[in-house]
Amino acid sequence: MEYKVLYRKYRPDTFEKIVGQDYTVNILKNAIINEKIAHAYIFNGPRGTGKTSTAKVFAKTINCENPKDGEACGKCNSCINLNNNPDIIEIDAASNNGVDEIRELINNIKIAPSYSKYKVYIIDEVHMMTQSAFNALLLTLEEPPKHVVFILATTNIESVPITILSRCQKFDFKKISNDVIENNISEICKKEKIKITEDAMKEIAYLSEGGMRDALSILDQLASENIEITLDLIIDNFGSVPAVLVDNIIDALNNNEFDLLKENIDKLKNGNVDYKIFIKRLIDKLSYLVFEQGKLNYLDAEKIKLIVFDLIKVINNYNININPFILIELVLIEHLEIKSMENNSKNISREIISNENVQQKEEKNIENSNNEIMINKEIRINNCFVAATKDNLKSAQAAIKKIIEENSDDKLLLSMLVDSSVVAASDKYYILCSSLDSIVKIININHILIEKKLENIKVIALTEEEWLNEKNKYIINLKNNVKYNYIDEEDSRNDTLKIEDVKDSIVKNESMEEIAESLFSSNKIEIE
């Protein structure tokens, strides 16, 4: 017998079997009972929540010869031949989205149903249709034949023209709750004689993100091994994250405990865990914690918001071939007590490079003793702009790339460089920029680690906002013929940036095009 995957085998064929969409089901059933069938519906919602299944059940029921209480009888000719009914037409708009396909549909609409009461057109992913196809469909939606019902399904209703929406009854399909998904999985496992633990069912429900189809697909994949489905099996197959680890990390953040945080991050580093799943689960827990004010200690709503924003940046910006949990670790460490982090940077560096030998640790601790020295950002930015060129920028980018390639075992150094980039460079100074504030802070605390590899080059790290401000200041100064002069960092008298204006008057009416041309020329600074 041909094997049928679970989500197809257990696809609802009656309203009673549709789960998690009670509101929509009740309205549709009442419409059938009261014989108030509209000519067009649009079902909107996330994938796997039952939009197409509900459309098929609705089409089956309105064509049933003996419906009872809004449910199809399942015995009449129309119900029995549902899958081969020529009057129920399914169209995938993702592959049939052109105006020619819609015109062909419109021509066929005029033909009466073969033996059903209604000819039902189910158009899936309708948002994928072209504008000209929408325009052609609009004419039919305005005055369709009485025997025609349209059911449009979409996961992106914002892309459907308002002219189409205004002619349809709209139903929003919600994500199915984890409890409902767990119950459904339990029932199916009993029928299929699949052994599964309660923790595993909860994890599948979580991973499905409110989609029953995804939940059954995961269950199907795990059941193919013919062994009991456990939480460990799911973690091995899908890189899921044990709830206890997430809870421990939340506790570490909430109680400002570095050791507990480091211990649990290390477990994630060494496991087969998808970092995106971990971040999502951590954000979910943090967001929930905001509403449990009685459980907040070190954390508060503002700290939680900052942590969440930084974690989202990791997902959006991480694209390098190293362990992402090193970066996540640095992000989370920053949100512990800041004073503790800065005053004990030696300890943090020692923890991060725990796999290195004792001699390497001692060298880094010596270097980190310079962390107490305050870097004058203005002086370093100024000195970089004095002699920054396009050639220097290319050389700097090559130098940083070489350091990354040659120091793959130096976790601290690697974590600082892989998520930052050189945006301006002279023969003596590099300006680094990162979208993560935590990385900027770590670089500036441990700048000597980088400078040792670069020999005579000094570095300064800026956030994206800081870099944008400095770049704009540079353009304004360039336009006004303001000259950048070199300032000696060792000279204690230079407490602030001093820029000498070499002309008495400001150049006026110079076009920004000329400024930009000068800015990007070979003998001027190259700014990314």
Residue pairs with C-beta under 8 A, 6 or more apart in sequence:
5 216
5 217
5 220
6 188
6 192
6 216
6 217
6 219
6 220
6 223
7 212
7 213
7 216
7 217
7 220
10 188
10 216
11 53
12 18
12 19
12 50
12 53
12 54
12 57
13 56
13 57
13 60
13 74
13 82
14 57
14 71
14 72
14 74
15 25
15 28
15 29
15 57
15 61
15 70
15 71
16 71
18 25
18 50
18 53
18 54
18 57
19 50
19 176
19 180
19 184
19 212
20 49
20 50
20 174
20 175
20 176
20 177
20 180
20 181
20 212
21 49
21 50
21 54
21 173
21 174
21 176
24 43
24 54
24 171
24 172
24 173
25 54
27 171
28 54
28 58
28 70
28 171
29 69
29 70
29 71
30 70
31 37
31 38
32 58
32 61
32 62
32 67
32 70
33 69
33 70
37 62
37 118
37 149
38 149
38 168
38 169
39 141
39 144
39 148
39 149
39 150
40 141
40 144
40 149
40 150
40 151
40 152
40 167
40 168
40 169
41 55
41 58
41 149
41 150
41 151
41 152
41 168
41 169
41 170
41 171
42 126
42 151
42 152
42 153
42 154
42 157
42 160
42 164
42 165
42 168
42 169
42 170
42 171
43 51
43 54
43 55
43 151
43 152
43 153
43 154
43 171
43 173
44 51
44 153
44 154
44 155
44 157
44 170
44 171
44 172
44 173
45 51
45 155
45 172
45 173
45 174
45 175
46 155
46 173
46 175
46 209
46 210
46 211
47 155
47 211
47 213
47 214
48 208
48 210
48 211
48 212
48 213
48 214
48 215
49 173
49 174
49 175
49 176
49 210
49 211
49 212
50 173
50 176
50 212
51 124
51 153
51 173
52 90
52 122
52 124
52 153
54 173
55 122
55 151
55 153
56 82
56 88
56 122
57 72
58 120
58 151
59 88
59 118
59 120
59 122
59 149
59 151
60 72
60 78
60 79
60 82
60 88
61 67
61 70
61 71
61 72
62 117
62 118
62 120
62 149
63 78
63 85
63 87
63 88
63 116
63 117
63 118
63 120
64 72
64 73
64 76
64 78
64 79
65 73
65 76
65 77
65 78
65 79
66 73
66 75
66 76
67 73
72 79
73 79
74 80
77 115
78 85
78 115
78 116
82 88
85 116
86 114
87 113
87 114
87 115
87 116
87 118
87 119
87 120
88 116
88 119
88 120
88 122
89 105
89 119
89 120
89 121
89 122
90 122
90 124
91 101
91 105
91 121
91 122
91 123
91 124
92 124
92 125
93 123
93 124
93 125
93 126
93 127
93 128
93 129
94 124
94 125
94 128
97 128
97 129
97 130
97 133
98 130
98 132
98 133
99 130
99 132
99 133
99 135
99 136
101 133
102 129
102 133
102 136
102 137
103 136
105 121
105 137
106 136
106 137
106 139
106 140
109 119
109 121
109 140
109 144
109 145
109 148
110 145
111 119
112 119
112 147
113 119
113 147
117 147
118 147
118 148
118 149
119 147
119 148
119 149
120 148
120 149
120 150
120 151
121 148
121 149
121 150
121 151
122 151
122 153
123 129
123 150
123 151
123 152
123 153
124 153
125 153
125 154
125 155
126 152
126 153
126 154
126 160
126 164
127 154
127 155
127 156
127 157
127 158
127 159
127 160
129 137
131 161
134 160
134 161
134 163
134 164
137 164
138 161
138 163
138 164
138 167
141 150
141 164
141 167
141 168
142 167
144 150
150 168
152 160
152 164
152 168
154 160
157 165
157 170
174 210
175 209
175 210
175 211
176 210
176 211
176 212
177 210
178 202
178 205
178 206
179 205
181 204
181 205
181 208
181 210
181 212
181 215
182 201
182 202
182 204
182 205
184 212
184 215
185 196
185 201
185 204
185 205
185 215
185 216
185 219
186 196
186 201
188 194
188 216
188 219
189 195
189 196
189 201
189 219
192 223
194 219
194 223
194 229
195 227
195 228
195 229
196 219
196 228
196 229
196 230
197 228
197 229
197 230
197 231
199 230
199 231
200 222
200 229
200 230
200 231
200 233
200 234
203 231
203 234
203 240
204 215
204 218
204 219
204 222
204 234
205 215
206 240
206 281
207 214
207 215
207 218
207 234
207 238
207 240
207 277
208 214
208 215
208 218
218 234
218 238
219 229
221 237
222 229
222 233
222 234
222 237
223 229
225 233
227 233
231 240
231 242
234 240
235 241
235 242
235 271
235 272
235 273
236 272
238 274
238 277
239 272
239 273
239 274
239 277
240 273
240 274
240 277
241 268
241 273
241 274
241 277
241 278
241 281
243 281
245 264
245 267
245 268
246 278
246 281
246 282
246 285
247 285
248 260
248 263
248 264
249 261
249 264
249 265
249 282
249 332
250 282
250 285
250 286
250 289
251 257
251 260
252 258
252 260
252 261
252 264
253 261
253 298
253 299
253 307
253 332
253 335
253 336
254 289
254 295
254 296
254 297
254 298
254 299
255 297
255 298
256 297
256 298
256 336
256 337
256 340
258 333
258 336
258 340
258 348
258 351
261 329
261 332
261 333
261 336
262 329
262 351
265 325
265 328
265 329
265 332
268 275
268 278
268 325
269 323
269 325
269 326
273 325
275 314
275 318
275 324
275 325
275 328
276 315
278 325
278 328
279 311
279 312
279 314
279 315
279 328
282 311
283 308
283 311
283 312
286 304
286 307
286 308
287 304
287 308
289 295
289 296
289 299
289 304
290 301
290 304
298 336
298 337
303 335
306 335
307 331
307 332
307 335
310 331
310 334
310 335
310 436
310 437
310 438
311 328
311 331
313 435
313 436
314 324
314 327
314 328
314 331
314 436
316 435
317 419
317 435
317 436
318 324
318 327
318 419
320 418
320 419
322 408
322 414
322 415
322 418
326 352
326 411
326 414
326 415
327 415
327 418
327 419
327 436
327 439
329 352
330 352
330 415
330 438
330 439
330 442
331 436
331 438
333 341
333 348
333 438
334 341
334 437
334 438
334 441
334 442
341 348
342 371
342 445
345 368
345 371
345 445
345 446
346 365
346 368
346 369
346 371
349 364
349 365
349 368
349 412
349 446
350 361
350 364
350 365
352 411
352 412
352 415
353 360
353 361
353 364
353 410
353 411
353 412
355 409
355 411
356 409
356 410
356 411
360 410
364 412
364 449
367 446
367 448
367 449
367 452
368 445
368 446
368 448
368 449
370 447
370 448
371 445
371 446
375 444
375 447
375 460
376 489
376 494
376 495
377 460
377 462
378 496
378 497
379 487
379 489
379 494
379 497
380 429
380 431
380 458
380 459
380 460
380 489
381 431
381 460
381 462
381 470
381 497
382 484
382 485
382 486
382 487
382 497
382 499
383 426
383 428
383 429
383 458
383 486
383 487
383 489
384 424
384 425
384 426
384 428
384 429
384 430
384 431
384 460
385 424
385 426
385 474
385 484
385 525
386 426
386 484
386 485
386 486
387 426
387 427
387 428
387 486
388 424
388 425
388 426
388 429
388 524
388 525
388 526
389 425
389 426
389 522
389 523
389 524
389 525
389 526
390 520
390 521
390 522
390 524
390 525
390 526
391 522
392 425
392 426
392 427
392 526
393 422
393 424
393 425
393 525
393 526
393 528
394 526
395 425
396 422
396 425
396 430
396 457
397 421
397 422
397 425
399 454
399 457
400 417
400 421
400 422
400 430
403 413
403 417
403 450
403 453
403 454
404 414
404 417
404 418
407 413
407 414
407 453
408 414
412 442
412 446
412 449
413 449
413 450
413 453
415 439
415 442
416 439
416 442
416 443
416 446
416 449
416 450
417 450
419 434
419 435
419 436
419 439
420 432
420 433
420 434
420 439
420 440
420 443
420 461
421 432
421 433
421 434
421 528
422 430
422 431
422 432
422 433
423 431
423 432
423 433
423 462
423 467
423 527
423 528
424 430
424 431
424 525
424 526
424 527
425 431
428 456
428 457
428 458
429 457
429 458
429 459
429 460
430 454
430 457
430 458
430 459
430 460
431 459
431 460
431 461
431 462
431 467
431 470
432 440
432 443
432 459
432 460
432 461
432 462
433 461
433 462
433 463
433 464
433 467
434 440
434 443
434 461
434 463
434 464
435 463
435 464
437 463
439 461
440 461
440 462
440 463
440 466
443 450
443 459
443 461
444 460
444 461
447 458
447 459
447 460
447 461
450 459
451 457
451 458
451 459
458 489
462 470
471 527
474 519
474 525
474 527
475 515
475 519
476 482
477 484
477 499
478 515
478 518
478 519
478 524
479 507
479 510
479 512
479 515
480 501
480 506
480 507
481 501
481 502
481 503
481 506
481 507
482 499
482 501
482 502
483 499
483 500
483 501
483 502
484 499
485 498
485 499
485 500
487 494
487 497
487 498
488 494
518 524
519 525
519 527
520 526
520 527
